[in-house]
Amino acid sequence: MADSSFDVVSKVDKMEADNALNQAQKEVAQRYDFKNIGASIEWSGEKVMMKANSEERVKAILEVFESKLIKRGISLRSLDAGEPFASGKEYRLEATMKEGIAQDDAKKINKLIRDEAPKSVKSQIQGDELRVSSKSRDDLQATMALLKGADLDVALQFINFR
């Protein structure tokens, strides 16, 4: 019998992220505590730019955006928010959506699979994703459970299970 396999990836659905941002824009426009302070949230190229007149308000906009991401099923591990910084009279905060598994994170995941997964499971790094294969589908499902339970810094999805 041929080996079964699946791919471990870290991707963000752009449409869902866009929907979450649009919902956050509506809430920021409607909420009383964001009135007349120049509060806004929008795409700035690949980044999300949040603006307000104080550091606390910018962090509140970030919390609104995070809550919308969670409702849309996007893990907060894929959001990389910086620190608020002053820009003239307003404060700004930039956040990016992380795509792909970085090389050092891929090595950590690879080591975790080698150390703790069933012995028949093999994994190899392929660019910004990992291919995990084994003869036993049960071992692959155990490996998926292991990776879901692991405390990693990246949001993982499992695709191409065959």
C-alpha positions as CSV (number, residue, x, y, z in Angstrom):
1,M,0.0,0.0,0.0
2,A,1.3,3.5,-0.8
3,D,2.1,6.0,1.9
4,S,-0.6,8.4,3.1
5,S,0.3,12.0,3.6
6,F,-0.9,15.5,4.4
7,D,0.5,19.0,4.2
8,V,0.9,21.3,7.2
9,V,0.5,25.0,6.0
10,S,-0.2,28.4,7.6
11,K,-2.5,30.4,5.4
12,V,-5.0,33.1,6.0
13,D,-8.2,33.3,3.9
14,K,-7.9,36.9,2.4
15,M,-11.6,37.2,1.9
16,E,-12.4,36.4,5.6
17,A,-9.7,38.8,6.8
18,D,-11.2,41.5,4.5
19,N,-14.7,40.8,5.9
20,A,-13.3,41.0,9.5
21,L,-11.7,44.3,8.7
22,N,-14.9,45.7,7.1
23,Q,-16.9,44.6,10.2
24,A,-14.3,46.3,12.4
25,Q,-14.6,49.5,10.3
26,K,-18.4,49.5,10.8
27,E,-18.1,49.0,14.5
28,V,-15.4,51.7,14.9
29,A,-17.6,54.1,12.9
30,Q,-20.7,53.4,15.0
31,R,-19.3,53.1,18.6
32,Y,-19.8,56.2,20.8
33,D,-16.3,56.0,22.4
34,F,-14.7,56.3,18.9
35,K,-16.7,59.4,17.8
36,N,-14.8,62.5,16.8
37,I,-11.3,61.1,17.6
38,G,-10.2,60.3,14.1
39,A,-10.4,56.5,14.7
40,S,-10.0,54.4,11.6
41,I,-8.8,51.0,10.5
42,E,-8.0,50.1,6.9
43,W,-5.7,48.1,4.6
44,S,-2.4,49.8,3.8
45,G,-1.0,47.5,1.2
46,E,-0.5,44.1,2.9
47,K,-0.7,45.6,6.3
48,V,-3.6,46.8,8.5
49,M,-3.3,50.4,9.7
50,M,-5.1,51.5,12.8
51,K,-5.3,55.2,13.7
52,A,-6.7,57.2,16.7
53,N,-5.8,60.1,18.9
54,S,-4.4,58.1,21.9
55,E,-2.5,54.9,22.5
56,E,-5.4,53.3,24.4
57,R,-7.9,54.0,21.7
58,V,-5.6,52.4,19.0
59,K,-5.3,49.3,21.3
60,A,-9.1,49.3,21.6
61,I,-9.4,49.3,17.8
62,L,-7.0,46.4,17.7
63,E,-9.2,44.5,20.2
64,V,-12.3,45.1,18.0
65,F,-10.4,43.8,14.9
66,E,-9.2,40.7,16.9
67,S,-12.7,39.9,18.0
68,K,-13.9,40.1,14.4
69,L,-11.1,37.8,13.3
70,I,-12.1,35.3,15.9
71,K,-15.7,35.4,14.8
72,R,-14.6,34.8,11.2
73,G,-12.5,31.7,12.2
74,I,-9.1,33.3,11.8
75,S,-6.5,32.4,14.5
76,L,-4.9,35.3,16.3
77,R,-1.6,33.5,15.8
78,S,-1.7,34.7,12.2
79,L,-2.0,38.3,13.2
80,D,1.3,40.1,14.0
81,A,0.5,43.4,15.6
82,G,3.3,45.9,16.4
83,E,3.4,48.5,19.1
84,P,1.5,51.8,18.8
85,F,3.6,54.7,17.7
86,A,3.0,58.5,17.6
87,S,2.7,60.1,14.2
88,G,2.1,63.8,14.5
89,K,-1.0,64.3,16.6
90,E,-2.3,60.7,16.2
91,Y,-1.2,57.3,17.2
92,R,-0.8,54.5,14.7
93,L,-0.6,50.7,14.9
94,E,0.4,48.4,12.1
95,A,-0.5,44.7,11.9
96,T,0.3,42.1,9.3
97,M,-1.2,38.8,8.5
98,K,1.4,36.0,8.7
99,E,1.5,33.7,5.7
100,G,3.5,30.5,5.4
101,I,5.6,28.7,8.0
102,A,9.0,30.4,8.6
103,Q,12.1,28.1,8.3
104,D,12.8,28.1,12.0
105,D,9.2,27.3,12.9
106,A,9.2,24.5,10.3
107,K,12.3,23.0,11.9
108,K,10.6,23.1,15.4
109,I,7.6,21.3,14.0
110,N,9.8,18.8,12.2
111,K,11.7,18.1,15.5
112,L,8.5,17.8,17.4
113,I,7.2,15.2,14.9
114,R,10.5,13.3,15.0
115,D,10.6,13.3,18.8
116,E,6.9,12.7,19.8
117,A,4.9,11.4,16.9
118,P,4.6,7.7,16.1
119,K,7.9,6.2,14.7
120,S,6.4,5.4,11.2
121,V,5.7,9.1,10.6
122,K,8.2,11.1,8.4
123,S,8.1,14.8,7.7
124,Q,10.0,17.0,5.3
125,I,10.1,20.8,4.8
126,Q,9.0,21.9,1.3
127,G,9.3,25.7,1.1
128,D,6.9,27.3,3.5
129,E,5.0,24.1,4.2
130,L,5.6,20.6,5.6
131,R,4.7,17.3,4.1
132,V,4.0,14.6,6.6
133,S,3.7,10.9,5.4
134,S,3.3,7.5,6.9
135,K,1.9,4.1,5.9
136,S,-0.7,4.3,8.7
137,R,-3.5,6.8,8.5
138,D,-4.1,6.4,12.2
139,D,-0.5,7.5,12.9
140,L,-1.1,10.6,10.7
141,Q,-4.2,11.5,12.6
142,A,-2.3,11.1,15.9
143,T,0.3,13.4,14.5
144,M,-2.4,16.0,13.6
145,A,-3.7,15.8,17.1
146,L,-0.2,16.3,18.5
147,L,0.4,19.4,16.3
148,K,-3.1,20.8,17.3
149,G,-2.2,20.4,20.9
150,A,1.3,21.8,20.7
151,D,2.0,25.4,21.8
152,L,3.4,26.8,18.5
153,D,3.6,30.4,17.4
154,V,2.0,29.7,14.0
155,A,-1.6,29.0,13.0
156,L,-1.6,25.6,11.3
157,Q,-4.0,24.1,8.8
158,F,-3.9,20.5,7.5
159,I,-4.6,20.1,3.8
160,N,-4.2,17.4,1.0
161,F,-5.0,14.5,3.4
162,R,-4.7,11.4,1.1
